[in-house]
Every structure is written in C-alpha cells, then in structure tokens.
Amino acid sequence: MPLPPHADETGNLQAEVQQLRRDFESFKHSHEKRLADLTAELDEEKKIRLTLQVEMERLKKRLAE
C-alpha cells in the first residue's frame, strides 16, 4: 500500500524537528558552560581586586605613619 503524498513530508518535518532539538540542546549546553566559565572568571577578578584593595589600604596606612 503506497504512503499518502504528505507522509514523506511529515517524516522530513519530524526529522528536522529532531535535528533542531539536538542543535538547541547543544547550543544550550555550550551557553551554560560559557556562562559558568565567565562566572568563575568574574569571581577570580573579584578576588584579585579585593586583594589589591587590601594591599592599597596597607600601603596608605604605612605612608600615613
């Protein structure tokens, strides 16, 4: 029994939807990883800034003496 003419098109659309879902999940995963990397980088920069700030305060106190 032959398939209806639109059955092939439906199969193609389903395959396309599945590919789009895979692409979306891949994009989502890479986006989440990049966001985590940026957050870690920001935290590291904050630590560096705080360390420098403490050092600056120490130097200011020494100069004031």
PDBQT receptor file of N, H, CA, C and O in Angstrom, charges set to zero:
ATOM      1  N   MET A   1       0.845  -1.173   0.000  1.00  0.00    +0.000 N 
ATOM      2  CA  MET A   1       0.000   0.000   0.000  1.00  0.00    +0.000 C 
ATOM      3  C   MET A   1       0.900   1.250   0.000  1.00  0.00    +0.000 C 
ATOM      4  O   MET A   1       1.729   1.387   0.899  1.00  0.00    +0.000 OA
ATOM      5  N   PRO A   2       0.771   2.133  -0.943  1.00  0.00    +0.000 N 
ATOM      6  CA  PRO A   2       1.616   3.333  -1.013  1.00  0.00    +0.000 C 
ATOM      7  C   PRO A   2       1.262   4.323   0.091  1.00  0.00    +0.000 C 
ATOM      8  O   PRO A   2       0.118   4.408   0.539  1.00  0.00    +0.000 OA
ATOM      9  N   LEU A   3       2.269   5.058   0.509  1.00  0.00    +0.000 N 
ATOM     10  H   LEU A   3       3.198   4.988   0.145  1.00  0.00    +0.000 HD
ATOM     11  CA  LEU A   3       2.059   6.079   1.534  1.00  0.00    +0.000 C 
ATOM     12  C   LEU A   3       1.362   7.288   0.932  1.00  0.00    +0.000 C 
ATOM     13  O   LEU A   3       1.529   7.575  -0.253  1.00  0.00    +0.000 OA
ATOM     14  N   PRO A   4       0.582   7.998   1.737  1.00  0.00    +0.000 N 
ATOM     15  CA  PRO A   4      -0.043   9.227   1.242  1.00  0.00    +0.000 C 
ATOM     16  C   PRO A   4       1.050  10.227   0.870  1.00  0.00    +0.000 C 
ATOM     17  O   PRO A   4       2.143  10.180   1.434  1.00  0.00    +0.000 OA
ATOM     18  N   PRO A   5       0.772  11.124  -0.065  1.00  0.00    +0.000 N 
ATOM     19  CA  PRO A   5       1.787  12.069  -0.529  1.00  0.00    +0.000 C 
ATOM     20  C   PRO A   5       2.377  12.935   0.588  1.00  0.00    +0.000 C 
ATOM     21  O   PRO A   5       3.553  13.294   0.527  1.00  0.00    +0.000 OA
ATOM     22  N   HIS A   6       1.604  13.265   1.575  1.00  0.00    +0.000 N 
ATOM     23  H   HIS A   6       0.648  12.974   1.625  1.00  0.00    +0.000 HD
ATOM     24  CA  HIS A   6       2.111  14.128   2.637  1.00  0.00    +0.000 C 
ATOM     25  C   HIS A   6       2.869  13.356   3.718  1.00  0.00    +0.000 C 
ATOM     26  O   HIS A   6       3.484  13.981   4.582  1.00  0.00    +0.000 OA
ATOM     27  N   ALA A   7       2.848  12.037   3.701  1.00  0.00    +0.000 N 
ATOM     28  H   ALA A   7       2.348  11.529   2.999  1.00  0.00    +0.000 HD
ATOM     29  CA  ALA A   7       3.532  11.229   4.715  1.00  0.00    +0.000 C 
ATOM     30  C   ALA A   7       5.042  11.441   4.646  1.00  0.00    +0.000 C 
ATOM     31  O   ALA A   7       5.706  11.527   5.679  1.00  0.00    +0.000 OA
ATOM     32  N   ASP A   8       5.581  11.524   3.445  1.00  0.00    +0.000 N 
ATOM     33  H   ASP A   8       5.042  11.454   2.606  1.00  0.00    +0.000 HD
ATOM     34  CA  ASP A   8       7.023  11.748   3.294  1.00  0.00    +0.000 C 
ATOM     35  C   ASP A   8       7.405  13.122   3.836  1.00  0.00    +0.000 C 
ATOM     36  O   ASP A   8       8.433  13.273   4.496  1.00  0.00    +0.000 OA
ATOM     37  N   GLU A   9       6.584  14.103   3.558  1.00  0.00    +0.000 N 
ATOM     38  H   GLU A   9       5.749  13.980   3.022  1.00  0.00    +0.000 HD
ATOM     39  CA  GLU A   9       6.833  15.454   4.046  1.00  0.00    +0.000 C 
ATOM     40  C   GLU A   9       6.772  15.492   5.574  1.00  0.00    +0.000 C 
ATOM     41  O   GLU A   9       7.581  16.164   6.214  1.00  0.00    +0.000 OA
ATOM     42  N   THR A  10       5.820  14.777   6.152  1.00  0.00    +0.000 N 
ATOM     43  H   THR A  10       5.162  14.231   5.632  1.00  0.00    +0.000 HD
ATOM     44  CA  THR A  10       5.695  14.708   7.601  1.00  0.00    +0.000 C 
ATOM     45  C   THR A  10       6.942  14.078   8.209  1.00  0.00    +0.000 C 
ATOM     46  O   THR A  10       7.446  14.549   9.229  1.00  0.00    +0.000 OA
ATOM     47  N   GLY A  11       7.436  13.023   7.590  1.00  0.00    +0.000 N 
ATOM     48  H   GLY A  11       7.028  12.640   6.761  1.00  0.00    +0.000 HD
ATOM     49  CA  GLY A  11       8.657  12.378   8.067  1.00  0.00    +0.000 C 
ATOM     50  C   GLY A  11       9.840  13.324   8.012  1.00  0.00    +0.000 C 
ATOM     51  O   GLY A  11      10.661  13.353   8.929  1.00  0.00    +0.000 OA
ATOM     52  N   ASN A  12       9.929  14.094   6.948  1.00  0.00    +0.000 N 
ATOM     53  H   ASN A  12       9.262  14.070   6.203  1.00  0.00    +0.000 HD
ATOM     54  CA  ASN A  12      11.016  15.070   6.817  1.00  0.00    +0.000 C 
ATOM     55  C   ASN A  12      10.917  16.155   7.887  1.00  0.00    +0.000 C 
ATOM     56  O   ASN A  12      11.923  16.566   8.465  1.00  0.00    +0.000 OA
ATOM     57  N   LEU A  13       9.695  16.609   8.140  1.00  0.00    +0.000 N 
ATOM     58  H   LEU A  13       8.878  16.274   7.670  1.00  0.00    +0.000 HD
ATOM     59  CA  LEU A  13       9.499  17.633   9.168  1.00  0.00    +0.000 C 
ATOM     60  C   LEU A  13       9.842  17.100  10.554  1.00  0.00    +0.000 C 
ATOM     61  O   LEU A  13      10.430  17.814  11.366  1.00  0.00    +0.000 OA
ATOM     62  N   GLN A  14       9.479  15.850  10.827  1.00  0.00    +0.000 N 
ATOM     63  H   GLN A  14       9.001  15.270  10.167  1.00  0.00    +0.000 HD
ATOM     64  CA  GLN A  14       9.808  15.249  12.119  1.00  0.00    +0.000 C 
ATOM     65  C   GLN A  14      11.321  15.137  12.285  1.00  0.00    +0.000 C 
ATOM     66  O   GLN A  14      11.857  15.411  13.359  1.00  0.00    +0.000 OA
ATOM     67  N   ALA A  15      11.999  14.735  11.225  1.00  0.00    +0.000 N 
ATOM     68  H   ALA A  15      11.564  14.513  10.352  1.00  0.00    +0.000 HD
ATOM     69  CA  ALA A  15      13.459  14.638  11.286  1.00  0.00    +0.000 C 
ATOM     70  C   ALA A  15      14.075  16.018  11.496  1.00  0.00    +0.000 C 
ATOM     71  O   ALA A  15      15.043  16.163  12.243  1.00  0.00    +0.000 OA
ATOM     72  N   GLU A  16      13.520  17.021  10.842  1.00  0.00    +0.000 N 
ATOM     73  H   GLU A  16      12.734  16.904  10.234  1.00  0.00    +0.000 HD
ATOM     74  CA  GLU A  16      14.028  18.387  11.002  1.00  0.00    +0.000 C 
ATOM     75  C   GLU A  16      13.807  18.893  12.428  1.00  0.00    +0.000 C 
ATOM     76  O   GLU A  16      14.683  19.535  13.007  1.00  0.00    +0.000 OA
ATOM     77  N   VAL A  17      12.644  18.602  12.984  1.00  0.00    +0.000 N 
ATOM     78  H   VAL A  17      11.932  18.080  12.514  1.00  0.00    +0.000 HD
ATOM     79  CA  VAL A  17      12.350  18.996  14.362  1.00  0.00    +0.000 C 
ATOM     80  C   VAL A  17      13.324  18.309  15.316  1.00  0.00    +0.000 C 
ATOM     81  O   VAL A  17      13.827  18.945  16.242  1.00  0.00    +0.000 OA
ATOM     82  N   GLN A  18      13.595  17.035  15.109  1.00  0.00    +0.000 N 
ATOM     83  H   GLN A  18      13.187  16.518  14.357  1.00  0.00    +0.000 HD
ATOM     84  CA  GLN A  18      14.542  16.320  15.961  1.00  0.00    +0.000 C 
ATOM     85  C   GLN A  18      15.935  16.943  15.860  1.00  0.00    +0.000 C 
ATOM     86  O   GLN A  18      16.620  17.102  16.871  1.00  0.00    +0.000 OA
ATOM     87  N   GLN A  19      16.353  17.294  14.644  1.00  0.00    +0.000 N 
ATOM     88  H   GLN A  19      15.797  17.164  13.823  1.00  0.00    +0.000 HD
ATOM     89  CA  GLN A  19      17.661  17.923  14.463  1.00  0.00    +0.000 C 
ATOM     90  C   GLN A  19      17.705  19.289  15.148  1.00  0.00    +0.000 C 
ATOM     91  O   GLN A  19      18.707  19.648  15.767  1.00  0.00    +0.000 OA
ATOM     92  N   LEU A  20      16.634  20.035  15.035  1.00  0.00    +0.000 N 
ATOM     93  H   LEU A  20      15.820  19.744  14.531  1.00  0.00    +0.000 HD
ATOM     94  CA  LEU A  20      16.572  21.338  15.702  1.00  0.00    +0.000 C 
ATOM     95  C   LEU A  20      16.643  21.185  17.214  1.00  0.00    +0.000 C 
ATOM     96  O   LEU A  20      17.282  21.989  17.892  1.00  0.00    +0.000 OA
ATOM     97  N   ARG A  21      16.003  20.176  17.734  1.00  0.00    +0.000 N 
ATOM     98  H   ARG A  21      15.484  19.523  17.184  1.00  0.00    +0.000 HD
ATOM     99  CA  ARG A  21      16.069  19.926  19.182  1.00  0.00    +0.000 C 
ATOM    100  C   ARG A  21      17.490  19.584  19.604  1.00  0.00    +0.000 C 
ATOM    101  O   ARG A  21      17.971  20.077  20.625  1.00  0.00    +0.000 OA
ATOM    102  N   ARG A  22      18.168  18.740  18.823  1.00  0.00    +0.000 N 
ATOM    103  H   ARG A  22      17.778  18.339  17.994  1.00  0.00    +0.000 HD
ATOM    104  CA  ARG A  22      19.565  18.405  19.130  1.00  0.00    +0.000 C 
ATOM    105  C   ARG A  22      20.448  19.649  19.062  1.00  0.00    +0.000 C 
ATOM    106  O   ARG A  22      21.293  19.875  19.928  1.00  0.00    +0.000 OA
ATOM    107  N   ASP A  23      20.237  20.447  18.024  1.00  0.00    +0.000 N 
ATOM    108  H   ASP A  23      19.551  20.263  17.320  1.00  0.00    +0.000 HD
ATOM    109  CA  ASP A  23      21.014  21.684  17.883  1.00  0.00    +0.000 C 
ATOM    110  C   ASP A  23      20.762  22.623  19.059  1.00  0.00    +0.000 C 
ATOM    111  O   ASP A  23      21.688  23.231  19.595  1.00  0.00    +0.000 OA
ATOM    112  N   PHE A  24      19.500  22.728  19.448  1.00  0.00    +0.000 N 
ATOM    113  H   PHE A  24      18.747  22.234  19.013  1.00  0.00    +0.000 HD
ATOM    114  CA  PHE A  24      19.151  23.596  20.574  1.00  0.00    +0.000 C 
ATOM    115  C   PHE A  24      19.813  23.107  21.859  1.00  0.00    +0.000 C 
ATOM    116  O   PHE A  24      20.374  23.907  22.608  1.00  0.00    +0.000 OA
ATOM    117  N   GLU A  25      19.754  21.813  22.118  1.00  0.00    +0.000 N 
ATOM    118  H   GLU A  25      19.299  21.163  21.510  1.00  0.00    +0.000 HD
ATOM    119  CA  GLU A  25      20.376  21.263  23.325  1.00  0.00    +0.000 C 
ATOM    120  C   GLU A  25      21.885  21.489  23.313  1.00  0.00    +0.000 C 
ATOM    121  O   GLU A  25      22.479  21.794  24.347  1.00  0.00    +0.000 OA
ATOM    122  N   SER A  26      22.492  21.340  22.160  1.00  0.00    +0.000 N 
ATOM    123  H   SER A  26      22.009  21.092  21.321  1.00  0.00    +0.000 HD
ATOM    124  CA  SER A  26      23.930  21.592  22.041  1.00  0.00    +0.000 C 
ATOM    125  C   SER A  26      24.241  23.058  22.325  1.00  0.00    +0.000 C 
ATOM    126  O   SER A  26      25.181  23.369  23.057  1.00  0.00    +0.000 OA
ATOM    127  N   PHE A  27      23.455  23.947  21.748  1.00  0.00    +0.000 N 
ATOM    128  H   PHE A  27      22.692  23.694  21.153  1.00  0.00    +0.000 HD
ATOM    129  CA  PHE A  27      23.632  25.381  21.981  1.00  0.00    +0.000 C 
ATOM    130  C   PHE A  27      23.430  25.704  23.460  1.00  0.00    +0.000 C 
ATOM    131  O   PHE A  27      24.197  26.466  24.049  1.00  0.00    +0.000 OA
ATOM    132  N   LYS A  28      22.400  25.124  24.046  1.00  0.00    +0.000 N 
ATOM    133  H   LYS A  28      21.776  24.506  23.568  1.00  0.00    +0.000 HD
ATOM    134  CA  LYS A  28      22.090  25.364  25.451  1.00  0.00    +0.000 C 
ATOM    135  C   LYS A  28      23.248  24.898  26.335  1.00  0.00    +0.000 C 
ATOM    136  O   LYS A  28      23.643  25.600  27.266  1.00  0.00    +0.000 OA
ATOM    137  N   HIS A  29      23.783  23.728  26.046  1.00  0.00    +0.000 N 
ATOM    138  H   HIS A  29      23.462  23.158  25.290  1.00  0.00    +0.000 HD
ATOM    139  CA  HIS A  29      24.895  23.191  26.825  1.00  0.00    +0.000 C 
ATOM    140  C   HIS A  29      26.124  24.097  26.706  1.00  0.00    +0.000 C 
ATOM    141  O   HIS A  29      26.762  24.410  27.711  1.00  0.00    +0.000 OA
ATOM    142  N   SER A  30      26.456  24.513  25.494  1.00  0.00    +0.000 N 
ATOM    143  H   SER A  30      25.938  24.258  24.677  1.00  0.00    +0.000 HD
ATOM    144  CA  SER A  30      27.632  25.370  25.320  1.00  0.00    +0.000 C 
ATOM    145  C   SER A  30      27.416  26.736  25.969  1.00  0.00    +0.000 C 
ATOM    146  O   SER A  30      28.351  27.320  26.517  1.00  0.00    +0.000 OA
ATOM    147  N   HIS A  31      26.199  27.237  25.907  1.00  0.00    +0.000 N 
ATOM    148  H   HIS A  31      25.440  26.763  25.462  1.00  0.00    +0.000 HD
ATOM    149  CA  HIS A  31      25.875  28.519  26.545  1.00  0.00    +0.000 C 
ATOM    150  C   HIS A  31      26.028  28.411  28.069  1.00  0.00    +0.000 C 
ATOM    151  O   HIS A  31      26.594  29.302  28.702  1.00  0.00    +0.000 OA
ATOM    152  N   GLU A  32      25.527  27.331  28.647  1.00  0.00    +0.000 N 
ATOM    153  H   GLU A  32      25.067  26.607  28.133  1.00  0.00    +0.000 HD
ATOM    154  CA  GLU A  32      25.628  27.136  30.088  1.00  0.00    +0.000 C 
ATOM    155  C   GLU A  32      27.089  27.008  30.517  1.00  0.00    +0.000 C 
ATOM    156  O   GLU A  32      27.488  27.537  31.554  1.00  0.00    +0.000 OA
ATOM    157  N   LYS A  33      27.878  26.304  29.716  1.00  0.00    +0.000 N 
ATOM    158  H   LYS A  33      27.554  25.874  28.874  1.00  0.00    +0.000 HD
ATOM    159  CA  LYS A  33      29.303  26.161  30.037  1.00  0.00    +0.000 C 
ATOM    160  C   LYS A  33      29.998  27.510  29.951  1.00  0.00    +0.000 C 
ATOM    161  O   LYS A  33      30.792  27.852  30.827  1.00  0.00    +0.000 OA
ATOM    162  N   ARG A  34      29.717  28.270  28.921  1.00  0.00    +0.000 N 
ATOM    163  H   ARG A  34      29.073  27.992  28.209  1.00  0.00    +0.000 HD
ATOM    164  CA  ARG A  34      30.340  29.593  28.768  1.00  0.00    +0.000 C 
ATOM    165  C   ARG A  34      29.941  30.506  29.924  1.00  0.00    +0.000 C 
ATOM    166  O   ARG A  34      30.770  31.252  30.446  1.00  0.00    +0.000 OA
ATOM    167  N   LEU A  35      28.688  30.446  30.318  1.00  0.00    +0.000 N 
ATOM    168  H   LEU A  35      28.015  29.840  29.895  1.00  0.00    +0.000 HD
ATOM    169  CA  LEU A  35      28.221  31.258  31.443  1.00  0.00    +0.000 C 
ATOM    170  C   LEU A  35      28.936  30.859  32.732  1.00  0.00    +0.000 C 
ATOM    171  O   LEU A  35      29.332  31.725  33.512  1.00  0.00    +0.000 OA
ATOM    172  N   ALA A  36      29.104  29.556  32.964  1.00  0.00    +0.000 N 
ATOM    173  H   ALA A  36      28.782  28.852  32.330  1.00  0.00    +0.000 HD
ATOM    174  CA  ALA A  36      29.823  29.092  34.144  1.00  0.00    +0.000 C 
ATOM    175  C   ALA A  36      31.282  29.550  34.101  1.00  0.00    +0.000 C 
ATOM    176  O   ALA A  36      31.838  29.958  35.121  1.00  0.00    +0.000 OA
ATOM    177  N   ASP A  37      31.896  29.483  32.923  1.00  0.00    +0.000 N 
ATOM    178  H   ASP A  37      31.444  29.152  32.094  1.00  0.00    +0.000 HD
ATOM    179  CA  ASP A  37      33.282  29.940  32.774  1.00  0.00    +0.000 C 
ATOM    180  C   ASP A  37      33.401  31.439  33.068  1.00  0.00    +0.000 C 
ATOM    181  O   ASP A  37      34.323  31.871  33.761  1.00  0.00    +0.000 OA
ATOM    182  N   LEU A  38      32.477  32.212  32.544  1.00  0.00    +0.000 N 
ATOM    183  H   LEU A  38      31.728  31.861  31.981  1.00  0.00    +0.000 HD
ATOM    184  CA  LEU A  38      32.506  33.662  32.786  1.00  0.00    +0.000 C 
ATOM    185  C   LEU A  38      32.272  33.995  34.255  1.00  0.00    +0.000 C 
ATOM    186  O   LEU A  38      32.885  34.919  34.791  1.00  0.00    +0.000 OA
ATOM    187  N   THR A  39      31.396  33.254  34.898  1.00  0.00    +0.000 N 
ATOM    188  H   THR A  39      30.898  32.504  34.462  1.00  0.00    +0.000 HD
ATOM    189  CA  THR A  39      31.134  33.463  36.313  1.00  0.00    +0.000 C 
ATOM    190  C   THR A  39      32.384  33.162  37.137  1.00  0.00    +0.000 C 
ATOM    191  O   THR A  39      32.722  33.907  38.057  1.00  0.00    +0.000 OA
ATOM    192  N   ALA A  40      33.065  32.068  36.802  1.00  0.00    +0.000 N 
ATOM    193  H   ALA A  40      32.790  31.464  36.054  1.00  0.00    +0.000 HD
ATOM    194  CA  ALA A  40      34.301  31.724  37.507  1.00  0.00    +0.000 C 
ATOM    195  C   ALA A  40      35.362  32.790  37.269  1.00  0.00    +0.000 C 
ATOM    196  O   ALA A  40      36.085  33.170  38.191  1.00  0.00    +0.000 OA
ATOM    197  N   GLU A  41      35.456  33.268  36.040  1.00  0.00    +0.000 N 
ATOM    198  H   GLU A  41      34.869  32.959  35.291  1.00  0.00    +0.000 HD
ATOM    199  CA  GLU A  41      36.422  34.320  35.719  1.00  0.00    +0.000 C 
ATOM    200  C   GLU A  41      36.108  35.602  36.494  1.00  0.00    +0.000 C 
ATOM    201  O   GLU A  41      37.012  36.263  37.005  1.00  0.00    +0.000 OA
ATOM    202  N   LEU A  42      34.843  35.941  36.575  1.00  0.00    +0.000 N 
ATOM    203  H   LEU A  42      34.108  35.405  36.160  1.00  0.00    +0.000 HD
ATOM    204  CA  LEU A  42      34.437  37.130  37.326  1.00  0.00    +0.000 C 
ATOM    205  C   LEU A  42      34.773  36.986  38.809  1.00  0.00    +0.000 C 
ATOM    206  O   LEU A  42      35.251  37.932  39.436  1.00  0.00    +0.000 OA
ATOM    207  N   ASP A  43      34.523  35.808  39.364  1.00  0.00    +0.000 N 
ATOM    208  H   ASP A  43      34.135  35.040  38.855  1.00  0.00    +0.000 HD
ATOM    209  CA  ASP A  43      34.856  35.572  40.772  1.00  0.00    +0.000 C 
ATOM    210  C   ASP A  43      36.357  35.731  41.000  1.00  0.00    +0.000 C 
ATOM    211  O   ASP A  43      36.774  36.314  42.000  1.00  0.00    +0.000 OA
ATOM    212  N   GLU A  44      37.162  35.221  40.086  1.00  0.00    +0.000 N 
ATOM    213  H   GLU A  44      36.823  34.747  39.274  1.00  0.00    +0.000 HD
ATOM    214  CA  GLU A  44      38.616  35.352  40.202  1.00  0.00    +0.000 C 
ATOM    215  C   GLU A  44      39.038  36.820  40.141  1.00  0.00    +0.000 C 
ATOM    216  O   GLU A  44      39.908  37.254  40.896  1.00  0.00    +0.000 OA
ATOM    217  N   GLU A  45      38.425  37.572  39.247  1.00  0.00    +0.000 N 
ATOM    218  H   GLU A  45      37.718  37.219  38.634  1.00  0.00    +0.000 HD
ATOM    219  CA  GLU A  45      38.739  39.007  39.151  1.00  0.00    +0.000 C 
ATOM    220  C   GLU A  45      38.346  39.750  40.425  1.00  0.00    +0.000 C 
ATOM    221  O   GLU A  45      39.044  40.668  40.855  1.00  0.00    +0.000 OA
ATOM    222  N   LYS A  46      37.228  39.349  41.025  1.00  0.00    +0.000 N 
ATOM    223  H   LYS A  46      36.661  38.602  40.675  1.00  0.00    +0.000 HD
ATOM    224  CA  LYS A  46      36.804  39.965  42.283  1.00  0.00    +0.000 C 
ATOM    225  C   LYS A  46      37.828  39.701  43.383  1.00  0.00    +0.000 C 
ATOM    226  O   LYS A  46      38.158  40.598  44.160  1.00  0.00    +0.000 OA
ATOM    227  N   LYS A  47      38.334  38.460  43.447  1.00  0.00    +0.000 N 
ATOM    228  H   LYS A  47      38.067  37.732  42.817  1.00  0.00    +0.000 HD
ATOM    229  CA  LYS A  47      39.349  38.129  44.452  1.00  0.00    +0.000 C 
ATOM    230  C   LYS A  47      40.598  38.975  44.248  1.00  0.00    +0.000 C 
ATOM    231  O   LYS A  47      41.165  39.497  45.208  1.00  0.00    +0.000 OA
ATOM    232  N   ILE A  48      41.019  39.107  43.013  1.00  0.00    +0.000 N 
ATOM    233  H   ILE A  48      40.559  38.683  42.234  1.00  0.00    +0.000 HD
ATOM    234  CA  ILE A  48      42.203  39.910  42.704  1.00  0.00    +0.000 C 
ATOM    235  C   ILE A  48      41.978  41.361  43.114  1.00  0.00    +0.000 C 
ATOM    236  O   ILE A  48      42.848  41.984  43.724  1.00  0.00    +0.000 OA
ATOM    237  N   ARG A  49      40.822  41.887  42.780  1.00  0.00    +0.000 N 
ATOM    238  H   ARG A  49      40.116  41.382  42.285  1.00  0.00    +0.000 HD
ATOM    239  CA  ARG A  49      40.508  43.285  43.137  1.00  0.00    +0.000 C 
ATOM    240  C   ARG A  49      40.509  43.479  44.642  1.00  0.00    +0.000 C 
ATOM    241  O   ARG A  49      41.051  44.466  45.138  1.00  0.00    +0.000 OA
ATOM    242  N   LEU A  50      39.913  42.557  45.372  1.00  0.00    +0.000 N 
ATOM    243  H   LEU A  50      39.473  41.754  44.969  1.00  0.00    +0.000 HD
ATOM    244  CA  LEU A  50      39.884  42.678  46.833  1.00  0.00    +0.000 C 
ATOM    245  C   LEU A  50      41.289  42.590  47.425  1.00  0.00    +0.000 C 
ATOM    246  O   LEU A  50      41.619  43.325  48.355  1.00  0.00    +0.000 OA
ATOM    247  N   THR A  51      42.105  41.705  46.894  1.00  0.00    +0.000 N 
ATOM    248  H   THR A  51      41.837  41.108  46.138  1.00  0.00    +0.000 HD
ATOM    249  CA  THR A  51      43.488  41.600  47.355  1.00  0.00    +0.000 C 
ATOM    250  C   THR A  51      44.231  42.900  47.120  1.00  0.00    +0.000 C 
ATOM    251  O   THR A  51      44.953  43.378  47.995  1.00  0.00    +0.000 OA
ATOM    252  N   LEU A  52      44.059  43.465  45.951  1.00  0.00    +0.000 N 
ATOM    253  H   LEU A  52      43.473  43.077  45.239  1.00  0.00    +0.000 HD
ATOM    254  CA  LEU A  52      44.709  44.737  45.651  1.00  0.00    +0.000 C 
ATOM    255  C   LEU A  52      44.186  45.859  46.539  1.00  0.00    +0.000 C 
ATOM    256  O   LEU A  52      44.945  46.730  46.963  1.00  0.00    +0.000 OA
ATOM    257  N   GLN A  53      42.916  45.835  46.809  1.00  0.00    +0.000 N 
ATOM    258  H   GLN A  53      42.299  45.127  46.464  1.00  0.00    +0.000 HD
ATOM    259  CA  GLN A  53      42.315  46.859  47.661  1.00  0.00    +0.000 C 
ATOM    260  C   GLN A  53      42.895  46.787  49.069  1.00  0.00    +0.000 C 
ATOM    261  O   GLN A  53      43.211  47.818  49.663  1.00  0.00    +0.000 OA
ATOM    262  N   VAL A  54      43.038  45.581  49.605  1.00  0.00    +0.000 N 
ATOM    263  H   VAL A  54      42.782  44.743  49.123  1.00  0.00    +0.000 HD
ATOM    264  CA  VAL A  54      43.618  45.407  50.933  1.00  0.00    +0.000 C 
ATOM    265  C   VAL A  54      45.067  45.886  50.923  1.00  0.00    +0.000 C 
ATOM    266  O   VAL A  54      45.499  46.580  51.844  1.00  0.00    +0.000 OA
ATOM    267  N   GLU A  55      45.801  45.524  49.907  1.00  0.00    +0.000 N 
ATOM    268  H   GLU A  55      45.450  44.960  49.159  1.00  0.00    +0.000 HD
ATOM    269  CA  GLU A  55      47.198  45.955  49.799  1.00  0.00    +0.000 C 
ATOM    270  C   GLU A  55      47.303  47.481  49.720  1.00  0.00    +0.000 C 
ATOM    271  O   GLU A  55      48.189  48.074  50.334  1.00  0.00    +0.000 OA
ATOM    272  N   MET A  56      46.413  48.105  48.976  1.00  0.00    +0.000 N 
ATOM    273  H   MET A  56      45.693  47.623  48.477  1.00  0.00    +0.000 HD
ATOM    274  CA  MET A  56      46.406  49.569  48.876  1.00  0.00    +0.000 C 
ATOM    275  C   MET A  56      46.144  50.197  50.244  1.00  0.00    +0.000 C 
ATOM    276  O   MET A  56      46.784  51.186  50.602  1.00  0.00    +0.000 OA
ATOM    277  N   GLU A  57      45.223  49.640  51.000  1.00  0.00    +0.000 N 
ATOM    278  H   GLU A  57      44.703  48.836  50.710  1.00  0.00    +0.000 HD
ATOM    279  CA  GLU A  57      44.925  50.164  52.336  1.00  0.00    +0.000 C 
ATOM    280  C   GLU A  57      46.150  50.042  53.243  1.00  0.00    +0.000 C 
ATOM    281  O   GLU A  57      46.463  50.959  54.002  1.00  0.00    +0.000 OA
ATOM    282  N   ARG A  58      46.829  48.915  53.159  1.00  0.00    +0.000 N 
ATOM    283  H   ARG A  58      46.575  48.170  52.542  1.00  0.00    +0.000 HD
ATOM    284  CA  ARG A  58      48.051  48.733  53.951  1.00  0.00    +0.000 C 
ATOM    285  C   ARG A  58      49.099  49.780  53.586  1.00  0.00    +0.000 C 
ATOM    286  O   ARG A  58      49.725  50.373  54.466  1.00  0.00    +0.000 OA
ATOM    287  N   LEU A  59      49.288  50.005  52.293  1.00  0.00    +0.000 N 
ATOM    288  H   LEU A  59      48.780  49.524  51.578  1.00  0.00    +0.000 HD
ATOM    289  CA  LEU A  59      50.266  50.990  51.840  1.00  0.00    +0.000 C 
ATOM    290  C   LEU A  59      49.896  52.401  52.291  1.00  0.00    +0.000 C 
ATOM    291  O   LEU A  59      50.759  53.184  52.689  1.00  0.00    +0.000 OA
ATOM    292  N   LYS A  60      48.606  52.714  52.224  1.00  0.00    +0.000 N 
ATOM    293  H   LYS A  60      47.905  52.078  51.901  1.00  0.00    +0.000 HD
ATOM    294  CA  LYS A  60      48.149  54.041  52.665  1.00  0.00    +0.000 C 
ATOM    295  C   LYS A  60      48.453  54.247  54.148  1.00  0.00    +0.000 C 
ATOM    296  O   LYS A  60      48.891  55.322  54.556  1.00  0.00    +0.000 OA
ATOM    297  N   LYS A  61      48.215  53.199  54.955  1.00  0.00    +0.000 N 
ATOM    298  H   LYS A  61      47.859  52.326  54.623  1.00  0.00    +0.000 HD
ATOM    299  CA  LYS A  61      48.481  53.299  56.390  1.00  0.00    +0.000 C 
ATOM    300  C   LYS A  61      49.972  53.484  56.655  1.00  0.00    +0.000 C 
ATOM    301  O   LYS A  61      50.360  54.265  57.524  1.00  0.00    +0.000 OA
ATOM    302  N   ARG A  62      50.795  52.776  55.915  1.00  0.00    +0.000 N 
ATOM    303  H   ARG A  62      50.479  52.142  55.209  1.00  0.00    +0.000 HD
ATOM    304  CA  ARG A  62      52.248  52.910  56.078  1.00  0.00    +0.000 C 
ATOM    305  C   ARG A  62      52.724  54.303  55.694  1.00  0.00    +0.000 C 
ATOM    306  O   ARG A  62      53.597  54.870  56.351  1.00  0.00    +0.000 OA
ATOM    307  N   LEU A  63      52.157  54.844  54.649  1.00  0.00    +0.000 N 
ATOM    308  H   LEU A  63      51.447  54.383  54.116  1.00  0.00    +0.000 HD
ATOM    309  CA  LEU A  63      52.554  56.187  54.209  1.00  0.00    +0.000 C 
ATOM    310  C   LEU A  63      52.084  57.265  55.185  1.00  0.00    +0.000 C 
ATOM    311  O   LEU A  63      52.719  58.310  55.323  1.00  0.00    +0.000 OA
ATOM    312  N   ALA A  64      50.977  57.000  55.852  1.00  0.00    +0.000 N 
ATOM    313  H   ALA A  64      50.462  56.151  55.740  1.00  0.00    +0.000 HD
ATOM    314  CA  ALA A  64      50.424  57.965  56.795  1.00  0.00    +0.000 C 
ATOM    315  C   ALA A  64      51.209  57.995  58.092  1.00  0.00    +0.000 C 
ATOM    316  O   ALA A  64      51.127  58.976  58.830  1.00  0.00    +0.000 OA
ATOM    317  N   GLU A  65      51.959  56.961  58.388  1.00  0.00    +0.000 N 
ATOM    318  H   GLU A  65      52.026  56.164  57.788  1.00  0.00    +0.000 HD
ATOM    319  CA  GLU A  65      52.720  56.906  59.644  1.00  0.00    +0.000 C 
ATOM    320  C   GLU A  65      53.874  57.846  59.665  1.00  0.00    +0.000 C 
ATOM    321  O   GLU A  65      54.602  57.908  60.656  1.00  0.00    +0.000 OA
TER     322      GLU A  65
